[in-house]
Amino acid sequence: MTALQVALLGYGTVGKGVYQTIHQHQARIRKLLGREVKVAAVLVKDLSKHELPDQEVILTDQFSDILGIEHIDVVIDAIVGVEPGFTYLQEAIKKGCHVITANKEMFAYHSSTLQNLAAEHGVTVGFEATVAGGIPIIQTLKKLLNANKVQSLQGILNGTSNFILTKMREEQLSFSEALTLAQQLGYAEADPANDIEGHDAFYKAVILSEVLFGEQPVWEDTVREGIAEITIDQIDYFHSLGLRFKHVASLEKAADAIKCSVKPVLVSSSHPLYQVENVQNAINIEADIVGSISLQGPGAGMFPTASAIIEDLIHIDDKEYIPCFDEELSPVSSATASVWVILGKSAIIDLPDSVSIIRKIGDTAWLVEATEDSISAVKELPCFQLLGSVDQIPKVEKVY
Ligand SMILES: NC(=O)c1ccc[n+]([C@@H]2O[C@H](COP(=O)([O-])OP(=O)(O)OC[C@H]3O[C@@H](n4cnc5c(N)ncnc54)[C@H](OP(=O)(O)O)[C@@H]3O)[C@@H](O)[C@H]2O)c1
């Protein structure tokens, strides 16, 4: 059988990982696919920076050279930014190629256009690598949790933010020291805004929402906050109460809308995300038959991301899955209350009626119940949503 011909867009961290993985794991891939996989061409931006190990592979800076190759089966997108990736993948699909992408920003904007176009042309779109690197969350949701209705999902989807929060707590680093360390270790970009302002986790949440619910949340209605405002004093104080800060993306289909938020929250030790440290990612799923499931693993990096892409490649010809989206999955409305911690004063005053105090949990911290809207009215005091049980949090005897 003829080899499966692949074109690789991008030869950076991810592109090199894919190239090497195809070569190093050829025997196993051949066994699984029934034929060899060959990288036919690689597209880069700056030719002068690159030399490929195999001289037979075309190295080009022109996408037209890729389209001009007589037979390409799969185009793998490992470049950055919404464009030119979106245009290139549309062109590839129109030419009859399957496509696989790691580019979450582009896919968050254009997933439905690409998937509809692919369906028209009888090809598939793999996007496992767009969310949580090596964790096989997309295939799990699409293929292994079909009878289950997934009611909600919470995930640590940005390894850089998780690394910074972990180092601030464990090594008493300031936010900027922890960020510098993340950059020195290659976890954060030179411009880290995408990671620390929550954009990266937001794109991933949007992609997960489409897989789970068949639609995206309204972007403007999503709470998107990064971690730059978290101070070492806050981290220490909550640590003394047994709580950890985590940057968490949450999704839930409520009766009236998809609830989506990406923000720093406090997590108690009973919650699966409490133990997820450093650059690890994790996703906790609540489904109606199985209950609670957590997947944890490396959320980025050369080989974890290549792993996700190669698994998509192996399944490129799988029969199309039939999504089953329910009109309404959860009886909750977007106005359902959650538990929050307000960091305030020793005596709490002037809370709106819609915020009810549960109890005091430290000298200056209060556990309250409120909706997202009500809590946003408590502007003058830092408020953080709490995930996990509150039973382990010590009671403060002397109450207000
Ligand atoms: N790094 C990760 O761990 C990770 C994990 C999951 C998803 N992703 C996603 O995967 C994609 C690639 O990430 P990366 O970390 O591999 O980035 P990277 O190291 O910066 O590499 C990007 C590659 O794309 C090429 N490129 C950029 N713009 C191009 C253009 N206009 N035309 C042709 N080639 C172009 C660059 O060419 P030159 O080398 O010539 O400049 C480079 O080879 C991104 O969308 C990222 O969000 C990354």
The ligand as a Tripos MOL2 file, in Angstrom:
@<TRIPOS>MOLECULE
LIG
   48    52     1     0     0
SMALL
NO_CHARGES

@<TRIPOS>ATOM
      1 N1          4.3810   24.5610   22.1290 N.am      1 LIG1
      2 C1          3.4370   23.8130   22.6900 C.2       1 LIG1
      3 O1          3.6710   23.1160   23.6730 O.2       1 LIG1
      4 C2          2.0460   23.7890   22.0930 C.ar      1 LIG1
      5 C3          1.0880   22.9540   22.6540 C.ar      1 LIG1
      6 C4         -0.1740   22.8780   22.0720 C.ar      1 LIG1
      7 C5         -0.4840   23.6610   20.9760 C.ar      1 LIG1
      8 N2          0.4850   24.4910   20.4670 N.ar      1 LIG1
      9 C6          0.1490   25.2840   19.2770 C.3       1 LIG1
     10 O2          0.9120   24.7690   18.1980 O.3       1 LIG1
     11 C7          1.2620   25.8060   17.3040 C.3       1 LIG1
     12 C8          2.7860   25.8290   17.1390 C.3       1 LIG1
     13 O3          3.3750   26.0850   18.3940 O.3       1 LIG1
     14 P1          4.9720   26.0170   18.5690 P.3       1 LIG1
     15 O4          5.1980   26.1190   20.0330 O.co2     1 LIG1
     16 O5          5.5230   24.8900   17.8160 O.co2     1 LIG1
     17 O6          5.3940   27.4030   17.8940 O.3       1 LIG1
     18 P2          6.8650   27.8080   17.4110 P.3       1 LIG1
     19 O7          7.8930   27.0170   18.1050 O.co2     1 LIG1
     20 O8          6.9170   29.2850   17.4810 O.co2     1 LIG1
     21 O9          6.8860   27.3630   15.8640 O.3       1 LIG1
     22 C9          6.0270   27.9420   14.9380 C.3       1 LIG1
     23 C10         6.4340   27.4700   13.5560 C.3       1 LIG1
     24 O10         5.5040   27.9890   12.6330 O.3       1 LIG1
     25 C11         6.2020   28.6280   11.5560 C.3       1 LIG1
     26 N3          5.4010   29.7560   11.0890 N.ar      1 LIG1
     27 C12         4.9300   30.7870   11.8240 C.ar      1 LIG1
     28 N4          4.2270   31.6300   11.0410 N.ar      1 LIG1
     29 C13         4.2910   31.1140    9.7790 C.ar      1 LIG1
     30 C14         3.7900   31.5250    8.5260 C.ar      1 LIG1
     31 N5          3.0950   32.6560    8.4020 N.pl3     1 LIG1
     32 N6          4.0340   30.7470    7.4620 N.ar      1 LIG1
     33 C15         4.7530   29.6090    7.5720 C.ar      1 LIG1
     34 N7          5.2480   29.1520    8.7480 N.ar      1 LIG1
     35 C16         5.0340   29.9100    9.8270 C.ar      1 LIG1
     36 C17         7.5130   29.1070   12.1570 C.3       1 LIG1
     37 O11         8.4530   29.2320   11.1190 O.3       1 LIG1
     38 P3          9.9270   29.8050   11.4210 P.3       1 LIG1
     39 O12        10.5620   28.7720   12.3210 O.co2     1 LIG1
     40 O13        10.5940   29.8610   10.1020 O.co2     1 LIG1
     41 O14         9.7590   31.1140   12.1000 O.co2     1 LIG1
     42 C18         7.8170   27.9460   13.1210 C.3       1 LIG1
     43 O15         8.4970   26.9120   12.4550 O.3       1 LIG1
     44 C19         0.6910   27.0970   17.9020 C.3       1 LIG1
     45 O16        -0.5260   27.3810   17.2990 O.3       1 LIG1
     46 C20         0.4980   26.7480   19.3670 C.3       1 LIG1
     47 O17        -0.5530   27.4820   19.9650 O.3       1 LIG1
     48 C21         1.7290   24.5650   20.9980 C.ar      1 LIG1
@<TRIPOS>BOND
     1     1     2 1
     2     2     3 2
     3     2     4 1
     4     4     5 ar
     5     4    48 ar
     6     5     6 ar
     7     6     7 ar
     8     7     8 ar
     9     8     9 1
    10     8    48 ar
    11     9    10 1
    12     9    46 1
    13    10    11 1
    14    11    12 1
    15    11    44 1
    16    12    13 1
    17    13    14 1
    18    14    15 2
    19    14    16 1
    20    14    17 1
    21    17    18 1
    22    18    19 2
    23    18    20 1
    24    18    21 1
    25    21    22 1
    26    22    23 1
    27    23    24 1
    28    23    42 1
    29    24    25 1
    30    25    26 1
    31    25    36 1
    32    26    27 ar
    33    26    35 ar
    34    27    28 ar
    35    28    29 ar
    36    29    30 ar
    37    29    35 ar
    38    30    31 1
    39    30    32 ar
    40    32    33 ar
    41    33    34 ar
    42    34    35 ar
    43    36    37 1
    44    36    42 1
    45    37    38 1
    46    38    39 2
    47    38    40 1
    48    38    41 1
    49    42    43 1
    50    44    45 1
    51    44    46 1
    52    46    47 1
@<TRIPOS>SUBSTRUCTURE
     1 LIG1         1 GROUP 0 **** ****
